[in-house]
Structure formats: structure tokens, C-alpha cells
Amino acid sequence: MRASQLFFPTLREIPAEAELASHRLLLRGGFIRKLSAGVYSYLPLGYKVIKKVEKIIREETDAAGGQELLMPALQPAELWQETNRWEVDTLFKLKDRADRWHALGMTHEEVITDIVRHDVRSYRELPLNLYQIQTKFRDEPRPRGGVIRGREFIMLDSYTFDRNDEELDLSYRKMRAAFARSFARCGIDFLIVEAESGAIGGKDNQEFTVITPAGEDSILHCKECDYAANAERCEVADRGYEPSNEPAKPIQAVDTPGAKTVEQVTGFLKTKPENLVKTLIYVADGKPIAALVRGDRELNEAKFSRNLDIYKLEMAGPELILELTGAEVGFSGPVGLKGVRIVADYEVRSMANFVTGANKTDTHYVNVNIGRDFNVDEWADIKVASDQDPCPRCEGVLQAERGIEVGHIFKLGTKYSEAMGATFLDEDGKEKPFIMGCYGLGVSRMLAAVSEARRDDDGIIWPVSIAPFEVVILLLNPLDEAQAAAAVRIYEELQNRGIDVLLDERDERSGVKFRDADLIGIPVQVVVGRLASEGKVEMRLRWDKQNKREVALNEATDEIAAAVQAEKRKLLDEADKYTV
């Protein structure tokens, strides 16, 4: 491709709407353009990256046994109603002219299950792995980061169907390896972290996360072992929370007029949030329950429900709180609390002489102590994990970082097959529900993840595997016959070798060409300038611009092709670390 013919409208000014570096660079480099909130067009450079990412994902998913199909984005409401997911709040819904409701697919569990329940009848047809790469739609309340979280996006979703849990485990491991190999070949470092299943459901699931300060997900991981989880899922060990040896002081009721929040109470009493215990009243499966966490911590409702086997958890309303405690919201406490199961986080066990609500409006207790003033019915890990909490798998501590989720895999089990009556005949002729898994990878999100993780002050640093071009030839003076001839010679020879190359022969200043090459992040840069008259060109790598070297013109094509192949080999070697 010649740069004079390429549509890549670069921007010199930083767009005011772009807060994240990746968003700014993708806009400035002419990769994407915004149409509306969370909706973007992919310009030629951006779409080339997308297609290269898709190619890698297809190769790895095919190698894991996948078969590609394409399912409709427009889906009848009846399918979503079968699985009780029609009320998902991020689902785009619309009516046709016959007044029938439809959804724009944000995922395709229902559709793929419908296909399989009609066309797969015997265990002999299993295992089965079907996948697609398709545009999805999600009514995001707060789109952000350009294509990090959009309302329209491109995603791979794969679905496996197996006879039993053992075979699902194998399918799951194959797809986990396929995802890991895909990310490695795309040149990004990632963590595989435990996660909550959300609206998809299922018993086990993991996220693939790119660590970056720009990420919207809070990730905690241990450097002493391989444990990693997002904040919603992360466990905290109970070690280190031994009862305090601090002498107990006399409990005392203190007037705290209008002080309901942790900040208001601790400010009024001139103490720290970590010296207060919050008492949160819920209804768990129809029965009242109190959750106790330290004042500077947050309750993790997902862990609370999971660790206590709660099916339905609801925050108690003001009327019920008044009935149970005798006080308004903001003054609940464990002392004297009757008929309510008290569950405390392990951390509370090490506290002494702390502050709680007194179950009386405008009143708190100080110098509260466990055992003397109240008893805990059950201890559990129920708080949101944070930096330096004890690791649940080893003696290390957790480290908190931010990350971008780029993939998510689930063991669905029979959640969808049972709901939709999708069954097969086993070896004994008995009808059984399919055991399912699903696997999602954000193709368009990869643009943001890679450009966020691989960049410098000058622009994006694409890995050679997914760069819009593998090589750029910078012809500094198109009017110089020696330079022009050398540039065209290298350009044509690289094309003949199957190298994806851009020839920048525009009538622009050299500085403009260098800035554009760095901005759009082409990995191998070849500079054809004054040295061309001596039969030489300059070659440098985008991530190592200072180490440029002179190459003889008659050796340039071999040197450039070798550099491209070496970088591809490094990525493949990294991918080969991940096997089933």
C-alpha cells in the first residue's frame, strides 16, 4: 500500500472526549471514529488490526476443535424468556411491525442452544464446539474508553456441548489454552483471574485480563503463587485475624445526632473508619441477617451469598430495619440485636473497643467488644478484598492492580440446556441435558487493550502479528531519483515475499512521516534518505528507535524479512507455553 492512497486521517490535537491514552491514540492515529456514545467506526487501519486479530483467533479456535458459523444478531424475545434473561437491563429491545418483541444479541447462549436442541440428538455427535465472530450490542449505561466498553462491539463467542462434566473440563481446558495462545500471539501480557459469572451464569469461570492503570476492573493477585481474581470474586484468607489483646473498656452510649454514614460518625467521634464496625441488615432467603464489616471496608454481596449458600439476598428496607432494630437506617448495631443471624467478616475478630450503631436513632456505642457485648453466629470471608490482604492460597499477600477484561470463559453446566429442553440420547438411550461451556473474547476491545499496554509518548507500539502494516518504508525525498528507486525496489521485493508493507512516498516533510509512523505504530521502520546514493538504508524497530542501523540496499529485503519473521517467532514461542 502507498501512503498517498491510504485513508488514515491522523489528528495532531488530542481529542477532548478521550480520557484514556489508548482512546486518544486510536483517534489520533486514524484507527477509529466516534459515531455516537459507545458506537465507533473502524477506519482502514483499525479494521486491518481487527482482521488480523480475528485471523489469529480463528486459527487457535479451529485448532481447539471449533467450527465457525454465523448466528443472527436479531433474536426473538421468546428465546430469552425461556431462560428468564429477558429482563437483563443491558439488553437492547425492539418491536417489529407486527408488534413482536426482539433483542439485539449481546450474547448467543439461547440461539446456539436452540440450534443444537433441534439438530443434535445422539451422544455420538458430541463433543461439539461451535463459534462465531460477530457484532454484539449492549445497552451500556456508561460507555467509556472508546472501544474498551462500547454499545456495539465485535466479539468471538464459542460454545461447547459435552456428555458429562469430565468432558466439559477437557473442552474448557482446550479453549482456555486457545485464548491464552491467541493473546500471546497478539503480543500482550495477561493474567487469568477468577471472576463472577454475572448474567451469563454457570458454576466456574475465569477472565483474561490485561494489567494496565487504565483498566476498569480491580484485580488482586499474589506474586508468591498463581492466585488471581477480580475484586468481585477475590477470596481473603482468615489468617492474621486473631482476637485482640487490648484491654476491654466500658461500653458507652454516645449521642450522634444526624450522623448516619461512616464518615459522619467517625468525624463526630474523632476516630478512624477502621475503628468502626458497620452493621448491614439484609433479608437472606426470606430471613433477616446482619453482615458485620470494618468501617473502611465494603461488603462483597456476591461472596456473602456464595459463602453462606444464600439463594436470594436483598437489602432490608427502612421499615424492616426499624422493626428489627428500633432505629432508623444508619444506627443499626449487633449489641442487643434479637432474632437476627449475625455474620461477621474474619477481620472483625481482631478488633476491640470499636464503634457500632446502638439500635437507637441518633445514638452509637463506643468501646464495643465481641463476646462481652454480643456474639457472632458465624465467621466468614465477606468483604471486598484489597491490597495487602492475606492470600487465600499461600502465605503471601494480595497485590491490587487495574486491568482490562479481554476474555471470559464459563462452565455453564446445564443452566441453558435444562431451561430450554435441550437433550441428547446417551449410550443407554436415556435422555440427558447437554453439558455446556461458553467462551467470549473481545475482538474490538483488543485494539484498546493492546494500544493501552504497548505505547509510548509518540504513539502505539503494535506487535508485528497484528500491526496494520508490518513494515513502513519512509521515503524522505520522493524527488530524489536514487531514494525513490531504492524505496520502490524494497517495497516491491517485500510485497513479493508476502510482507505487509506501507510505502510512505507522500509529498510531506520528513518530520511528518516520522511522527505518523510512530503514531500508528508500525513495528519495522525503513528509512530511505541520503544514504541511498551510497547504496544504503536505515532500519529500526518501533520499540527501539534509538538503535538504528545501516543496511546495504542489496541486503535490505533479506534483513527486513528476517526481522519480521524473528518477531513473529518470538510471539509463537510465547504462545507455545500454553498447552492442554
C-alpha positions as CSV (number, residue, x, y, z in Angstrom):
1,M,0.0,0.0,0.0
2,R,1.2,3.5,-0.8
3,A,0.6,6.1,1.9
4,S,-0.6,8.6,-0.7
5,Q,-3.6,6.3,-1.4
6,L,-4.3,5.2,2.2
7,F,-7.1,6.8,4.1
8,F,-5.7,7.4,7.6
9,P,-6.8,10.8,8.9
10,T,-4.4,11.5,11.7
11,L,-5.1,14.2,14.3
12,R,-2.4,16.5,15.7
13,E,-4.6,17.7,18.6
14,I,-5.7,15.4,21.5
15,P,-9.5,14.9,21.3
16,A,-11.2,16.4,24.3
17,E,-13.5,13.5,24.7
18,A,-10.7,10.9,25.1
19,E,-9.6,10.4,28.7
20,L,-7.6,7.2,28.3
21,A,-4.3,7.0,26.4
22,S,-5.5,4.2,24.1
23,H,-8.6,6.1,23.2
24,R,-6.6,9.2,22.3
25,L,-4.1,7.3,20.3
26,L,-6.7,5.3,18.3
27,L,-8.5,8.5,17.4
28,R,-5.3,10.5,16.6
29,G,-3.8,7.6,14.6
30,G,-6.9,7.4,12.4
31,F,-8.0,3.9,13.6
32,I,-11.5,4.7,14.8
33,R,-14.1,7.5,14.7
34,K,-16.9,8.1,17.0
35,L,-20.5,8.0,15.7
36,S,-22.4,8.2,19.0
37,A,-21.8,7.3,22.6
38,G,-20.2,3.8,22.7
39,V,-20.5,3.4,18.9
40,Y,-17.5,3.6,16.6
41,S,-16.5,3.2,13.0
42,Y,-13.3,1.3,12.3
43,L,-11.3,3.1,9.7
44,P,-8.9,1.1,7.3
45,L,-6.0,1.0,9.8
46,G,-8.3,-0.1,12.7
47,Y,-10.1,-2.7,10.6
48,K,-6.8,-4.2,9.4
49,V,-5.9,-4.8,13.0
50,I,-9.3,-6.3,13.7
51,K,-9.0,-8.7,10.8
52,K,-5.5,-9.8,11.9
53,V,-6.8,-10.4,15.4
54,E,-9.7,-12.4,14.0
55,K,-7.3,-14.5,11.9
56,I,-5.3,-15.5,15.0
57,I,-8.4,-16.3,17.0
58,R,-9.8,-18.4,14.2
59,E,-6.6,-20.4,13.8
60,E,-6.4,-21.1,17.6
61,T,-10.2,-21.8,18.0
62,D,-10.1,-24.1,14.9
63,A,-7.1,-25.9,16.4
64,A,-9.2,-26.5,19.6
65,G,-11.9,-28.2,17.6
66,G,-14.1,-25.2,16.9
67,Q,-16.4,-25.0,13.8
68,E,-17.3,-21.5,12.7
69,L,-20.9,-20.5,12.0
70,L,-22.8,-17.2,12.0
71,M,-26.0,-16.6,14.0
72,P,-28.5,-13.8,13.8
73,A,-28.0,-10.6,15.8
74,L,-31.8,-10.1,15.8
75,Q,-33.3,-12.6,18.2
76,P,-36.9,-13.3,19.2
77,A,-37.9,-12.4,22.8
78,E,-39.3,-15.9,23.3
79,L,-35.8,-17.4,23.4
80,W,-34.6,-15.0,26.2
81,Q,-37.9,-15.6,28.1
82,E,-37.2,-19.4,28.1
83,T,-34.1,-18.7,30.2
84,N,-35.5,-15.9,32.3
85,R,-33.0,-13.4,30.8
86,W,-35.4,-11.1,29.0
87,E,-35.2,-8.6,31.9
88,V,-31.4,-8.2,31.7
89,D,-31.1,-4.4,31.9
90,T,-28.4,-4.1,29.3
91,L,-30.3,-5.9,26.6
92,F,-31.3,-3.8,23.6
93,K,-35.0,-4.5,22.8
94,L,-37.2,-3.5,19.9
95,K,-40.5,-4.3,18.3
96,D,-41.2,-5.2,14.7
97,R,-44.2,-4.0,12.7
98,A,-46.2,-6.9,13.9
99,D,-45.7,-5.7,17.5
100,R,-43.4,-8.6,18.4
101,W,-40.5,-8.1,20.7
102,H,-37.0,-8.9,19.7
103,A,-33.5,-8.4,21.2
104,L,-30.2,-7.3,19.6
105,G,-27.9,-10.1,20.7
106,M,-25.3,-9.2,23.4
107,T,-24.5,-12.9,23.6
108,H,-25.9,-16.1,21.9
109,E,-26.4,-18.8,24.5
110,E,-30.1,-19.0,23.7
111,V,-29.7,-19.1,20.0
112,I,-26.9,-21.7,19.9
113,T,-28.9,-23.9,22.4
114,D,-31.9,-23.6,20.1
115,I,-29.9,-24.8,17.1
116,V,-28.4,-27.7,19.0
117,R,-31.7,-28.9,20.6
118,H,-33.2,-29.2,17.2
119,D,-30.3,-30.8,15.3
120,V,-28.1,-32.8,17.7
121,R,-29.8,-35.9,19.1
122,S,-27.1,-38.5,20.0
123,Y,-24.0,-38.7,22.2
124,R,-22.2,-39.8,19.0
125,E,-22.3,-36.2,17.8
126,L,-20.5,-35.0,20.9
127,P,-18.3,-33.2,21.8
128,L,-19.2,-30.2,19.7
129,N,-17.6,-26.7,19.6
130,L,-19.4,-24.0,17.6
131,Y,-18.2,-20.4,17.4
132,Q,-18.7,-17.2,15.6
133,I,-17.1,-13.7,15.3
134,Q,-19.9,-11.2,15.2
135,T,-21.0,-7.7,16.1
136,K,-22.8,-7.6,19.5
137,F,-24.9,-5.0,21.2
138,R,-25.1,-4.0,24.8
139,D,-27.1,-1.0,26.2
140,E,-24.2,0.2,28.4
141,P,-25.3,2.9,30.9
142,R,-21.8,4.4,30.8
143,P,-19.8,3.7,27.7
144,R,-16.1,4.5,28.3
145,G,-12.6,4.4,26.9
146,G,-13.5,4.3,23.3
147,V,-13.8,0.7,22.3
148,I,-13.0,-0.6,25.8
149,R,-16.6,-0.6,26.8
150,G,-19.0,0.2,23.9
151,R,-22.6,-0.3,23.0
152,E,-21.7,-2.0,19.7
153,F,-18.6,-4.3,19.6
154,I,-17.1,-7.3,17.8
155,M,-16.7,-10.5,19.8
156,L,-15.8,-14.1,19.4
157,D,-18.3,-16.4,21.2
158,S,-17.7,-20.1,21.3
159,Y,-20.0,-22.7,22.8
160,T,-19.2,-26.3,23.7
161,F,-21.6,-29.2,24.2
162,D,-20.5,-32.3,26.1
163,R,-21.9,-35.5,27.6
164,N,-20.6,-35.0,31.1
165,D,-18.6,-32.8,33.4
166,E,-15.3,-34.6,32.7
167,E,-15.6,-34.0,29.0
168,L,-16.6,-30.3,29.7
169,D,-13.4,-30.0,31.7
170,L,-11.4,-31.0,28.7
171,S,-13.3,-28.7,26.4
172,Y,-12.8,-25.9,28.9
173,R,-9.0,-26.5,29.1
174,K,-8.7,-26.6,25.3
175,M,-10.5,-23.2,24.9
176,R,-8.5,-21.7,27.8
177,A,-5.3,-22.7,26.0
178,A,-6.7,-21.4,22.7
179,F,-7.4,-18.0,24.3
180,A,-4.0,-17.9,26.1
181,R,-2.3,-18.7,22.8
182,S,-4.4,-16.0,21.0
183,F,-3.4,-13.3,23.5
184,A,0.3,-14.4,23.4
185,R,0.3,-14.2,19.6
186,C,-1.3,-10.7,19.8
187,G,1.7,-9.6,21.9
188,I,0.1,-8.8,25.2
189,D,0.8,-10.0,28.7
190,F,-2.3,-11.2,30.6
191,L,-3.5,-12.7,33.8
192,I,-6.1,-15.5,34.1
193,V,-8.2,-14.5,37.1
194,E,-11.2,-16.0,38.9
195,A,-14.4,-13.9,38.3
196,E,-18.1,-13.7,38.9
197,S,-20.4,-15.1,36.2
198,G,-22.8,-12.2,36.1
199,A,-25.8,-12.5,33.7
200,I,-24.2,-15.5,31.8
201,G,-24.3,-17.8,34.9
202,G,-22.5,-21.0,35.4
203,K,-20.5,-22.6,38.2
204,D,-16.9,-21.8,37.2
205,N,-15.5,-19.1,35.1
206,Q,-12.3,-17.2,34.5
207,E,-11.3,-13.8,33.0
208,F,-8.3,-13.0,30.8
209,T,-7.2,-9.6,32.0
210,V,-4.6,-7.1,30.7
211,I,-3.0,-5.3,33.6
212,T,-3.0,-1.5,33.0
213,P,-3.7,1.5,35.2
214,A,-6.5,2.4,32.7
215,G,-8.4,-0.7,33.4
216,E,-11.9,-0.6,34.8
217,D,-11.6,-3.8,36.7
218,S,-9.9,-4.1,40.1
219,I,-7.6,-7.2,40.1
220,L,-5.9,-8.8,43.1
221,H,-3.1,-11.4,42.6
222,C,-0.4,-13.0,44.6
223,K,3.2,-12.8,43.5
224,E,4.1,-15.8,45.6
225,C,1.7,-18.2,43.8
226,D,-0.6,-18.1,40.8
227,Y,-3.8,-17.0,42.6
228,A,-5.6,-14.1,40.9
229,A,-9.2,-12.9,41.0
230,N,-11.2,-9.7,40.3
231,A,-12.4,-7.8,43.3
232,E,-15.9,-9.2,43.0
233,R,-14.6,-12.7,43.3
234,C,-11.4,-12.5,45.3
235,E,-11.1,-14.5,48.5
236,V,-9.2,-13.4,51.6
237,A,-7.6,-15.9,54.0
238,D,-8.7,-15.9,57.6
239,R,-5.1,-16.0,58.9
240,G,-3.8,-12.9,60.7
241,Y,-7.1,-12.0,62.3
242,E,-6.6,-13.2,65.8
243,P,-8.6,-11.7,68.8
244,S,-7.1,-8.5,70.1
245,N,-5.1,-8.4,73.4
246,E,-6.2,-4.8,74.0
247,P,-8.0,-4.5,77.5
248,A,-11.7,-4.0,77.1
249,K,-13.0,-0.6,78.1
250,P,-16.5,0.0,79.5
251,I,-19.2,0.2,76.7
252,Q,-20.8,3.6,76.5
253,A,-23.7,5.0,74.5
254,V,-23.0,8.3,72.8
255,D,-25.4,10.8,71.2
256,T,-24.6,11.2,67.5
257,P,-27.4,13.4,66.1
258,G,-27.8,13.1,62.4
259,A,-24.6,11.0,62.0
260,K,-25.5,8.1,59.8
261,T,-22.6,7.4,57.5
262,V,-19.2,6.1,58.4
263,E,-17.7,9.5,57.5
264,Q,-20.2,11.4,59.6
265,V,-19.9,9.1,62.7
266,T,-16.1,8.9,62.7
267,G,-15.9,12.6,62.1
268,F,-18.2,13.4,65.0
269,L,-16.4,10.9,67.4
270,K,-13.0,12.0,66.1
271,T,-11.9,8.4,65.3
272,K,-10.9,6.4,62.3
273,P,-13.1,4.3,60.0
274,E,-11.1,1.2,60.8
275,N,-12.2,1.7,64.5
276,L,-15.9,1.2,63.5
277,V,-17.9,-1.9,62.6
278,K,-20.7,-1.5,60.1
279,T,-23.8,-3.5,60.6
280,L,-25.7,-4.1,57.3
281,I,-29.2,-5.6,57.5
282,Y,-30.3,-7.9,54.7
283,V,-33.0,-10.5,54.0
284,A,-31.5,-13.8,53.0
285,D,-33.9,-16.3,51.6
286,G,-36.7,-14.6,53.5
287,K,-34.9,-14.4,56.8
288,P,-33.2,-11.3,58.4
289,I,-29.4,-11.4,58.6
290,A,-26.8,-8.9,59.7
291,A,-23.4,-8.6,58.0
292,L,-20.5,-7.0,60.0
293,V,-17.5,-5.5,58.3
294,R,-14.9,-3.0,59.3
295,G,-15.8,0.6,58.7
296,D,-13.3,1.2,55.9
297,R,-14.3,-2.0,54.1
298,E,-17.2,-2.8,51.8
299,L,-19.4,-5.9,51.9
300,N,-19.0,-8.2,48.9
301,E,-22.6,-9.3,48.4
302,A,-21.6,-11.9,45.9
303,K,-19.2,-13.6,48.3
304,F,-21.6,-13.1,51.1
305,S,-24.3,-15.1,49.2
306,R,-21.9,-17.7,47.9
307,N,-20.1,-18.4,51.2
308,L,-23.3,-18.7,53.1
309,D,-25.3,-20.6,50.5
310,I,-27.8,-17.8,50.1
311,Y,-30.0,-18.1,47.1
312,K,-31.7,-14.7,47.2
313,L,-30.2,-11.7,49.0
314,E,-32.0,-8.4,49.4
315,M,-31.1,-5.2,51.3
316,A,-33.6,-4.6,54.1
317,G,-35.8,-1.6,53.7
318,P,-36.2,1.2,56.2
319,E,-39.4,-0.2,57.6
320,L,-37.9,-3.6,58.3
321,I,-34.8,-2.1,59.8
322,L,-36.9,0.0,62.1
323,E,-38.9,-3.1,63.1
324,L,-35.8,-5.2,63.8
325,T,-33.6,-2.6,65.5
326,G,-35.9,0.0,66.8
327,A,-33.9,2.7,64.9
328,E,-33.7,4.5,61.7
329,V,-31.3,3.5,58.9
330,G,-27.7,4.3,59.9
331,F,-27.9,3.4,63.6
332,S,-28.0,-0.5,63.4
333,G,-25.6,-2.5,65.5
334,P,-25.1,-6.0,66.9
335,V,-25.5,-5.2,70.6
336,G,-28.9,-6.3,71.7
337,L,-30.0,-7.3,68.2
338,K,-32.7,-10.1,68.6
339,G,-33.9,-12.6,66.1
340,V,-31.3,-11.7,63.5
341,R,-28.4,-14.0,62.4
342,I,-25.1,-12.2,62.9
343,V,-22.3,-12.9,60.4
344,A,-19.0,-11.1,60.7
345,D,-16.0,-10.9,58.5
346,Y,-12.9,-12.5,59.8
347,E,-11.2,-9.1,60.1
348,V,-13.7,-8.0,62.8
349,R,-12.4,-10.8,65.0
350,S,-9.2,-8.8,65.6
351,M,-11.0,-5.6,66.6
352,A,-11.5,-4.3,70.2
353,N,-13.2,-1.3,71.7
354,F,-14.8,-0.4,68.4
355,V,-17.8,1.8,67.5
356,T,-21.2,0.4,66.4
357,G,-24.7,1.6,66.0
358,A,-26.7,1.4,69.2
359,N,-30.1,0.4,67.6
360,K,-31.4,3.8,68.7
361,T,-31.8,6.7,66.4
362,D,-29.0,9.3,66.8
363,T,-27.0,7.0,69.1
364,H,-23.9,4.9,68.8
365,Y,-21.9,2.7,71.1
366,V,-18.2,3.1,71.8
367,N,-15.9,0.5,73.3
368,V,-17.8,-2.4,72.0
369,N,-16.2,-5.9,72.3
370,I,-17.1,-9.3,70.9
371,G,-18.1,-11.9,73.5
372,R,-18.8,-9.4,76.3
373,D,-21.3,-7.2,74.4
374,F,-22.6,-9.5,71.7
375,N,-21.8,-12.9,70.0
376,V,-21.2,-13.7,66.4
377,D,-23.2,-16.6,64.9
378,E,-20.8,-17.2,62.0
379,W,-17.5,-16.0,60.8
380,A,-16.9,-15.8,57.0
381,D,-14.9,-14.1,54.3
382,I,-17.5,-11.4,53.2
383,K,-15.6,-8.2,52.5
384,V,-14.3,-6.8,49.2
385,A,-10.6,-7.7,49.0
386,S,-8.0,-5.1,48.9
387,D,-4.3,-4.5,48.6
388,Q,-2.1,-6.4,51.2
389,D,-4.9,-8.7,52.3
390,P,-3.6,-12.2,53.0
391,C,-3.6,-14.6,50.0
392,P,-6.1,-17.5,50.3
393,R,-3.7,-20.0,48.7
394,C,-0.4,-19.3,50.3
395,E,1.4,-17.3,52.9
396,G,1.8,-14.3,50.6
397,V,-0.3,-11.1,50.3
398,L,-2.5,-9.8,47.6
399,Q,-1.5,-7.1,45.3
400,A,-4.1,-4.8,43.8
401,E,-3.9,-3.5,40.2
402,R,-6.3,-2.4,37.5
403,G,-7.0,-4.4,34.4
404,I,-9.0,-4.6,31.2
405,E,-11.0,-7.8,30.7
406,V,-10.4,-9.1,27.2
407,G,-11.8,-12.6,27.5
408,H,-14.2,-14.6,29.7
409,I,-14.8,-18.3,29.8
410,F,-17.6,-20.2,31.6
411,K,-18.6,-23.7,32.6
412,L,-22.3,-23.3,32.1
413,G,-23.3,-26.9,33.0
414,T,-27.0,-27.4,32.3
415,K,-28.2,-23.9,33.0
416,Y,-29.4,-23.3,29.4
417,S,-29.9,-26.8,28.2
418,E,-32.3,-27.6,31.1
419,A,-34.2,-24.3,30.8
420,M,-34.6,-24.8,27.0
421,G,-35.2,-28.6,27.0
422,A,-32.0,-29.3,25.0
423,T,-31.3,-33.0,25.4
424,F,-29.5,-35.9,23.8
425,L,-29.7,-39.7,24.0
426,D,-26.8,-41.2,25.9
427,E,-25.2,-44.7,25.4
428,D,-28.1,-46.3,27.3
429,G,-30.7,-44.5,25.2
430,K,-31.6,-42.2,28.1
431,E,-32.4,-38.5,27.5
432,K,-29.9,-36.1,29.2
433,P,-29.3,-32.4,29.1
434,F,-26.2,-31.2,27.2
435,I,-23.3,-30.0,29.5
436,M,-22.3,-26.6,28.1
437,G,-19.5,-24.2,28.2
438,C,-19.2,-20.7,26.6
439,Y,-16.1,-18.6,25.8
440,G,-16.1,-14.9,24.9
441,L,-13.2,-12.9,23.5
442,G,-13.5,-9.1,22.9
443,V,-12.0,-8.7,19.4
444,S,-12.6,-4.9,19.1
445,R,-11.6,-4.5,22.7
446,M,-8.2,-5.9,21.8
447,L,-7.5,-2.7,19.9
448,A,-7.8,-0.7,23.1
449,A,-6.1,-3.3,25.3
450,V,-3.0,-3.7,23.1
451,S,-2.7,0.1,22.4
452,E,-3.1,0.8,26.2
453,A,-0.4,-1.8,27.2
454,R,2.0,-1.2,24.3
455,R,2.6,2.6,23.8
456,D,5.0,5.4,24.5
457,D,4.7,9.2,24.3
458,D,4.9,9.1,20.5
459,G,2.1,6.6,19.8
460,I,1.2,2.9,19.7
461,I,3.8,0.1,19.5
462,W,2.0,-2.7,17.7
463,P,3.3,-6.3,17.7
464,V,4.2,-7.4,14.2
465,S,1.4,-10.1,14.3
466,I,-1.5,-7.6,14.4
467,A,0.1,-4.3,13.2
468,P,-1.8,-2.6,10.4
469,F,1.4,-2.9,8.4
470,E,4.4,-5.0,9.3
471,V,6.9,-2.6,7.7
472,V,6.8,1.1,6.7
473,I,9.3,2.5,4.2
474,L,9.9,6.2,4.8
475,L,10.9,7.8,1.5
476,L,12.3,11.1,2.7
477,N,12.7,12.8,-0.6
478,P,10.4,11.5,-3.4
479,L,12.1,13.8,-5.9
480,D,15.5,12.2,-5.4
481,E,15.8,9.5,-8.1
482,A,18.2,7.3,-6.0
483,Q,15.9,7.4,-3.0
484,A,12.8,6.8,-5.0
485,A,14.3,3.9,-6.9
486,A,15.6,2.3,-3.7
487,A,12.3,2.7,-1.8
488,V,10.3,1.2,-4.7
489,R,12.7,-1.7,-5.1
490,I,12.5,-2.7,-1.4
491,Y,8.7,-2.1,-1.4
492,E,8.1,-4.4,-4.4
493,E,10.5,-7.1,-3.1
494,L,8.8,-7.2,0.3
495,Q,5.4,-7.4,-1.3
496,N,6.6,-10.4,-3.4
497,R,7.6,-12.1,-0.2
498,G,4.2,-11.6,1.3
499,I,5.3,-8.9,3.8
500,D,2.5,-6.4,4.6
501,V,4.3,-3.1,3.8
502,L,3.4,0.6,3.6
503,L,5.4,2.9,1.3
504,D,5.2,6.5,2.6
505,E,6.0,8.4,-0.6
506,R,3.8,11.4,0.3
507,D,5.0,14.9,-0.5
508,E,5.4,15.7,3.2
509,R,8.2,16.9,5.4
510,S,10.4,14.1,6.9
511,G,9.3,15.0,10.4
512,V,5.6,14.4,9.5
513,K,6.5,11.0,8.1
514,F,8.4,10.0,11.2
515,R,5.7,11.3,13.5
516,D,3.0,9.4,11.6
517,A,5.0,6.2,11.6
518,D,5.5,6.4,15.3
519,L,1.9,7.4,16.0
520,I,0.3,4.5,14.1
521,G,2.9,2.2,15.5
522,I,4.3,0.1,12.5
523,P,6.9,-2.2,14.1
524,V,9.7,-2.2,11.5
525,Q,10.7,1.2,10.0
526,V,13.0,1.5,7.0
527,V,14.3,5.0,6.3
528,V,15.4,5.7,2.7
529,G,17.2,9.0,2.7
530,R,20.6,10.5,1.7
531,L,22.4,7.2,2.3
532,A,20.5,5.7,-0.8
533,S,23.2,7.3,-3.0
534,E,25.7,5.2,-1.2
535,G,23.6,2.0,-1.6
536,K,22.4,2.0,2.0
537,V,19.2,2.5,4.0
538,E,18.5,2.7,7.7
539,M,16.4,0.2,9.6
540,R,15.0,0.4,13.2
541,L,12.3,-1.2,15.3
542,R,9.5,0.9,16.7
543,W,10.2,0.0,20.3
544,D,13.9,0.6,19.9
545,K,14.1,3.7,17.8
546,Q,17.5,4.8,19.1
547,N,19.2,1.7,17.8
548,K,19.0,2.3,14.1
549,R,21.4,0.5,11.8
550,E,22.6,0.9,8.3
551,V,21.9,-1.9,5.9
552,A,23.2,-2.4,2.4
553,L,20.5,-1.9,-0.2
554,N,21.1,-5.3,-1.8
555,E,20.7,-6.9,1.6
556,A,17.8,-4.8,2.9
557,T,15.0,-7.1,1.8
558,D,16.5,-10.1,3.5
559,E,17.3,-8.1,6.6
560,I,13.8,-6.7,6.9
561,A,12.1,-10.0,6.2
562,A,14.3,-11.7,8.8
563,A,13.4,-9.0,11.4
564,V,9.7,-9.6,10.7
565,Q,10.0,-13.3,11.0
566,A,12.1,-13.1,14.1
567,E,9.4,-11.0,15.9
568,K,6.7,-13.5,14.7
569,R,8.7,-16.4,16.0
570,K,9.1,-14.7,19.4
571,L,5.3,-14.4,19.7
572,L,4.7,-18.0,18.6
573,D,7.3,-19.2,21.1
574,E,5.4,-17.4,23.8
575,A,2.2,-19.0,22.7
576,D,3.7,-22.4,22.7
577,K,4.0,-22.2,26.5
578,Y,0.2,-22.7,26.7
579,T,-0.9,-26.3,26.0
580,V,-3.7,-28.5,27.2
